Every structure is written in structure tokens, then in C-alpha cells.
């Protein structure tokens, strides 16, 4: 299995308007969560995410 590292930024829980501005700025709002891990709101650069996701599709 191939391992990929994705750079993300932490973000505060925000309103719809601020999230819309985040998207317009080329970022994807997301939530990182898992078993025995505290959930965290993050944002990911759209271009970087696209370049990684198309490798696996």
C-alpha cells in the first residue's frame, strides 16, 4: 500500500459564510476523526488534494 502525506491546517468551527470564503480561497474544510482520536476541524489546499486523489482513482 502506498503512503501519502497531506499538509493540513487546523481551523476553528466556523459559520457557513466563513466556510464559503475558505472554499473561494482554494481550501477544503474537513474534519479529521478516527477510533480513539479526538476529532479536529482542518482545511486542505484544493490543488494539493486534487493532485493526490487523482493518483488513487
SVG drawing of the C-alpha trace seen along z (x, -y; Angstrom):
<svg xmlns="http://www.w3.org/2000/svg" viewBox="-24 -35 28 37">
<polyline fill="none" stroke="black" stroke-width="0.4" points="0.0,0.0 1.2,-3.5 1.6,-6.0 0.8,-9.7 1.3,-12.7 -1.1,-15.6 -0.4,-19.1 -3.4,-20.4 -4.2,-23.5 -6.1,-23.4 -9.2,-25.7 -11.9,-26.7 -15.5,-25.7 -16.9,-28.5 -20.1,-29.8 -21.3,-29.0 -20.2,-32.3 -16.6,-31.9 -16.5,-28.3 -17.7,-29.7 -14.9,-32.2 -12.5,-29.4 -13.7,-27.4 -13.4,-30.5 -9.8,-30.8 -9.0,-27.4 -9.3,-25.4 -11.5,-22.5 -13.0,-22.4 -12.8,-18.9 -12.9,-17.0 -10.2,-14.6 -11.5,-11.8 -10.9,-8.2 -11.2,-5.5 -9.7,-6.7 -8.7,-10.1 -10.2,-13.4 -12.0,-15.0 -10.3,-18.1 -11.5,-20.7 -9.0,-21.2 -8.6,-22.7 -6.8,-21.3 -5.5,-23.0 -7.7,-22.1 -4.9,-21.8 -2.8,-19.6 -5.8,-17.4 -6.8,-17.0 -3.2,-16.0 -3.2,-13.3 -6.7,-12.0 -6.3,-11.6 -3.3,-9.3 -5.5,-6.8 -8.6,-7.0"/>
</svg>
